[in-house]
Amino acid sequence: MYNISLHHKVQSKPHIISRKEKNCYLLVNRENGIVLVLNDLGMEIWNCLSDKVTIEDVVKKFAEKYNAELEVVSEEILNFIKKLLENGFLNCYSQ
């Protein structure tokens, strides 16, 4: 389990393939063969991670865009990013 905070920076790994299907998106990790199925929001978050970015910046962007509380958005995005990290889809850097 990853112990990350809003101040960590994350970035998608270059060997990940993303593909749009009819009702979802697939992320394929070519290193370990893991496939994740994402909805539109998950893919929108994923697209924000192509450049090295702080988790806090992503949280603020989505809280503002969807007019949602920072705590709720923070918890959801942190959980999503932890899942991506645990499955080898992201690099994580301390601030």
JOLINNOR-V848343 format. One record per residue. N is the residue number from 1. NEAR is the number of other ideal C-beta (glycine too) atoms within 10 Angstrom. D_FIRST is the distance of its C-alpha to the first C-alpha in Angstrom with 2 decimals. Layout:
N|NEAR|D_FIRST  N|NEAR|D_FIRST
This chain:
1|6|0.00  2|13|3.78  3|6|6.57  4|17|9.34  5|12|12.78  6|16|15.86  7|10|17.27  8|18|15.02  9|19|16.78  10|21|15.58  11|14|17.79  12|19|18.02  13|14|18.53  14|8|22.20  15|12|22.00  16|20|20.79  17|10|23.63  18|15|24.09  19|10|26.80  20|10|28.52  21|9|29.61  22|4|31.98  23|8|29.67  24|14|26.28  25|18|24.60  26|14|22.81  27|20|20.34  28|15|20.58  29|17|18.55  30|12|21.42  31|10|19.46  32|10|17.52  33|8|19.55  34|14|16.94  35|11|18.77  36|19|17.60  37|11|20.31  38|19|20.67  39|10|23.31  40|10|25.43  41|12|23.24  42|17|20.10  43|15|22.33  44|14|23.79  45|19|20.48  46|21|19.70  47|11|23.16  48|15|22.46  49|22|19.78  50|12|22.33  51|9|23.19  52|11|21.02  53|14|20.62  54|16|18.98  55|22|16.83  56|17|19.49  57|12|22.22  58|21|20.78  59|23|20.41  60|15|23.97  61|16|25.35  62|19|24.24  63|17|25.14  64|11|28.54  65|10|29.08  66|11|28.43  67|6|29.80  68|14|26.77  69|10|25.43  70|14|22.99  71|10|20.73  72|12|20.52  73|19|20.01  74|20|17.41  75|12|15.23  76|15|15.81  77|20|15.29  78|18|12.04  79|10|10.69  80|19|12.47  81|23|11.30  82|16|7.53  83|14|8.92  84|25|11.11  85|17|8.84  86|12|6.84  87|14|10.50  88|16|12.06  89|23|14.20  90|22|13.78  91|14|14.26  92|15|12.99  93|11|15.52  94|8|15.91  95|10|19.09
